[in-house]
Amino acid sequence: MSSHFGRKIKISIFGQSHSPAIGVSIDGLPAGIKIDMDELRAFLRRRAPGQNDISTARAESDEPEILSGLSGGVTCGAPLAVVMRNNDARSSDYRETRDIPRPSHADYTAHVKFNGFNDVSGGGHFSGRLTAPLCAAGGICLQILRGIGIHTGAHIVQIGGAKDAAFDPVNVSAADFEKIKNNALPALNPEAGEAIRLEIIKAKEKGDSVGGIIECAVTGLPAGLGDPMFDGVENRIAAVVFGIPGVKGIEFGGGFAGVARNGSEFNDSFFVDGGKIKTRTNNSGGILGGITNGMPVIFRAAFKPTPSIGMEQESVSLPRMENAALQVKGRHDPCIVPRAVPCVEAAAAIALYDAYLDR
C-alpha cells in the first residue's frame, strides 16, 4: 500500500478527499495504553478546515470513529482503526480537472500513474484531506510519548516575507509548546503572528496563495534511537513528513545554513551536566549518525504555496493534447501552513514512537 509506514507500528492511511470516509489503521500498538479521546478530538480540531478566514471554507467535523483496537478506552492488541466521515464534499467543482490538470498538483502525474482512472475530486487520495487520519495516528502517538516524558511541538517560522523567531535549540521545553499550540497562527512572537496573518490575507485577496516553513522540536528523547544507514531518525522523520502534501524540503538542526560556517563553528561541544552528557549548541538537531544524542530533535519543513489558486493558469487538455487555460474552482486554503502545524507534530510523533519501540 502506498500509504504505509513503520517497522514496529504499521500505519496505513486510506480514503479519498470526497469518498464517504477517510481513515487509518495502526497495527502494533502495545496493549494496555489508555487513549484520551477528548484530547485526540482537540488535536484534530487544530487541523480541521473551515475555522477562520485564512483557511478553506469546507467544513468537516473530523469526528474520530473508533472501529477496533480499543476496549474500554484502552488499547487491546488488535489493530486500531479510526475513520472520519466526509460530510461537506462538493465534487462538481472538479469536473474540469478531469481533462485539464491543475498546475503543480498531482492531477497530471496521477493521470499517468493510474491510466486516467484516478479520482480527481478534491485531489482524490493526494489531497491534504488525508492529513486528518495522519493526525489521528499522530495524536495517539503524541499521547503515548508524553506519557513517557517525550514532548513534541511545532510553530510557524515563516510565511511569505513574514518571519517568527526560532525555538531555542538547546533549551526548548514542553512549556514553549503549551503556550502556542492552540493559537490559530502558532508563532512564538505575537507580532510575528499578525504579520504572518497579513501575508496570507494579502495572497487570498489576489486569488493567489503563499507557502512557508514550520519548525518542530521534540524534547525528552533518550540517546540511542535510530539505526544507520537507512533507518536513521532523520530518514524516518523525513519519510512521514514528506507524506504531508505540499512539503518540498526538510532540514535538521543547523541545516543548509551550516554550509557557510566552519567546522569549528558548527560542531557541538560535549560537556557533562548533572551526570548527563549534553552539547553546548545543537547544530546537529539532536541527531548524530542517524541516532539521537539526547538533545532536543529540531527540524524544519518547507511547504510550497497551495497549487489551487483563483487566478487563471496555463495547462493542457489531456484528451485533446493541446494547450488550455484553467481557472480552478472549489474551496482551498490560501496557505496550508497554519493547518499543517499539527500534521508536522503528528509526523514526528509517528516516526519517533516507531523508533522508540524499535530501539
N, C-alpha and C positions, 0 to 999 in steps of 0.2 A: 504493500500500500504506500502511496506517495506521501501520505501524511502520518508516517510512523516514526517514532523516536524512542530511544532508550535501550539500556543494557539490563539494568535491574528492574526498572519500571518501564513498561511498554505502553506508550501513549499513541493512540490512533484517533485522528480527527476526521469527522465525516459530515456530509451535507453540502448544500449549495446556498447561495445568498437568498434565493427565492423558493427553495424546497420547503415542504411543510415544517421541517425542523432541522436543526444542526446539533451536533453533539460530539462527545469524546468518550473513549473507553480507556481506562487506566488499569493495567494489569500489573501485579507485583507489589502493590502497597502492602506493607506489613499489617497483619490483623491486630485489632485491639486499640486502634487510634480513634479518638473522639473527633468528629468533624463538626465545627460550629457553622450551621447553615446560615444563620443571620450574618455572621462575619463574611461568609462567602458571597451572599447577596450584596452586601455593602461593597465588596471588592469589585463585583461585576458591574455595579452601578457607576463606578468610576470610568468604565469603558463605554457604557451604553450610549447609543445615539439619541439625538433629539432633546438634549437637556438645556441648551443655550443657543445664543445667536451666532456662535462660531463653529457649530457642528451641523451635520446633516439634519434635515427636518424629519427623516424617517424615525418613527417612534417604536422601539421594541423594548419590552419589559425585561427581557433576558432572565426570566424566572427559571432557575435551575430545577429540573425534574429528575430525581434520582430513580433510575430503573433497577439498579442492582449494586451490590458491593457494600451496602450498609445494613446493619441490623441494630435497631435501637440507637441509630445515630453514630454507630461505631463501625469501623472497617471490619469486615468479617472474612477476608481472604479471597472472596470472589472478585472478579474484575468490577471496578466501579464505573458504571455507565451513567452519564449525565446528558440530558437533552434540553434544548431550549427551543420553543416554538417560534416560527416566523409568522408574525401577525400583521405586518404593515408593508408587505412587498407590493410593488407596482411594476409588474413585468412589462406592461405596454410601453414603458419609457425606453425599452431596449430593443425594439423591433428593428430599428435602422442598423444597429451594430451587428446584426446577423450578417449583413452584406458589407458594411463599411466598418472596419475595426477602429477602435479609439487609439490615437497615438499614445505611445508609452504605456499602454495597458497590455494585458495578456491575451486580448481578443485574437490577435493575429497568430501568435505562437500556439495558442490552444487550438485554433482552427487547423493549423498544420499538424499538430501532435495527434489530434483526435479525429482527423479526416472530416472536419466540418460538423461533427455531431456534438461539439461542446455546447454547454448551456451558457448562453450569453447574458441571461437575465441577471442583472446586478453583478456580473462577472463570474457567475457560477461558483465553483469551488476555489477560484482565485481571489475571491472577494475578501475585503477586510472584515466582512461579517463573520468569517471563520475564526477571527481572533477571540470571539466570545467563548467558544469551547476551549481555546488555548488558555484563556484567563480562568476558566473553571478548573482546569487541571492545575494551572499555576497557583491559583488561590488556595487549593488544597495543599500543595507542596509548601507554600508560604507558611500556612498554619503549622504544618509538621516541623518545618525548620525552626520556626520561632520557639516551638516547644523544647528544642534542644539548644536554644541560645543563639541561633543564627538569624540575623535580621537583614531584610532587603528593602531598598528604597530607590526611587528614581525621581528626576526632575528635568525640566526643560532647560537646556543650556543656551540654545539659540533658535530663533525662528526668523528667517529673513535676515535683516540687519540688526535685530534686537537680541542682546545677549544678557545672560544671567551669570552670576559667579559660579565657580565650580565647587564641588564638595572638597573639604579638606581631606586629601588622600590618606593622611596618617591618622587623623583624629575624628573622622566622620563617625557618627553614632546613630543608634536607633532613635534617639531623641530628635535628631535632624529630620529623620523620615516622618515622624509623627506630626511635626509642625506643618508640613506641606501636603500630606497625602490626600487630604480631602478638598484641596483647592481646585477650582475648575482649571486654573493655569498654575500648576505646581512649579513655582520658582522660589529660589532662596530669598531673593530681594523683591519686595512688593513693587518697587518702581520698575524693575525689570519685567515683572508680570504684566503690568499695564502697557509697557512698550511692546511686549510680545502680542498682547491682545490687539493693539492698534495695527500691527503688521498684518495680522490675519484679517481684520476688518477691511483694511485697505485693499488687500487682494480680492476679498469677497465682493466688494463694491464694483470692481472692474470685471467681474466674472472670471477671475483668474484664481490661482492657488499659490501656496508657498510651502516650502519644506523646512526642515530643522534638525536639531540634534538633541538627543536625550542622553543624559548621563545616569548611570546606575552604579550603586555601591552595595556590597554585601559584607557585613561585619560578623565576627564571631566564628568564622571558619577555622577549623584546625589546620595545621600544616600537614601536608602529605596526601591531599586529594588530587586525583588525576594520574594519568599514565602517559609516558612517551610512546610513540611519536604522534599517533593519530587519535588518541583518546585523552589528550591534554585538556585541561579546564578551558583554555581558550577555544579549542576545537569544539568542545561540547556546547559551550555557551553560544558560539557563533552559529552552530548548526540550528539551534532553536530560534535565535534572534532573526536569522535570515528566513525563517518560516513566517515572519510577520510581513505582510505585503507592504511594499514601499521602502524597505530597508536596502540601502545601496552601499553601506560601508560600516565597518566596526573597528575600533581601536581600543587597546588596553593600556592602562597606566599613562605614561608619557606619550605613547602613541607616535603619530607622524611628526610631531614637533621635536622629538628626540633626535631626528636626523641632523638638526642644526646645532647639536651640542656634542661636546667631547665625552669620552667615557668617564673621565674624572668628575664631570658634572652630572652625568646621567646615572652612574652607579649608585645603588642604595647601600650605604654602610650599615653593617650589622652592629648591634650592641645588646647587652643583657639588661633587662628591666624587670625587677621583681621575680627573678627566676625564669623569665621567658626571653627567648631570642626575638628581637624586633629589628626593624630597619628605620633609620632616621628620616629617610624620604621614601616615597613609594612610586617611583617611576616604572617599576615592574608591574604595577597594578595588582600586587598581591600574588603573582604567579611567576615561578621560575622553572624553566624546563617543562612547562605544562602542568606543574604541580603547585598547589597552594603553599605559601610560605608562612601563613598565619596572620599576615597583614590584610587590611580590607581589600577585597577584589573590586577594582574600579574599571569600568569600560564605558564607551560612548558609542551610540548607534546613530548613523546619519539616515534621514528619511527624505526621499525625493518629494517635490511638490505633487499634490494629488493630480493624477493624469486626467481625470474627468473634470473639465472646466467648461464654462459657459460660452467662451469665445469660439468663433468658427476656426476650424483647423483643417490642414491638408491631410488627406488619407487616400485610400484606394477603394474601388469597388471590387470585391473578391470575385463575384460571378462574371463581371464584365471585363476584369483585368484592365481597368483604366483609372486614371486619377479621378478623385472625387473630393468634395468638401463635406465636412461633418460638423454639426453643432450638437453637442451631447445634451440629451435631455436627462431628467431624473433629479434626484436629491443627493448631493455629495458634499463632503467636508471641504471647505476651502483650505484646510490644513489638517492633516490626520495626526499631527504630533501630539496635541493635548490628550486625545483619547488613546494614543499609543503608549503613554507612560506606564499604566498598569500592565500593558502587554509585555513591555520590556522587563518589568519586575517578574511577571509570570514566567517568561522565558528563562531568566536567570535562575529562578527557584526550581524549575523543572530540571534544568541541566545539573544544578549543584546538588539537588537531592538525589538524583540518579548517581552522581559521582560519590556522594556520601555513602550510599548503600553499597557502592562498588569498591570502597576503599579496602 
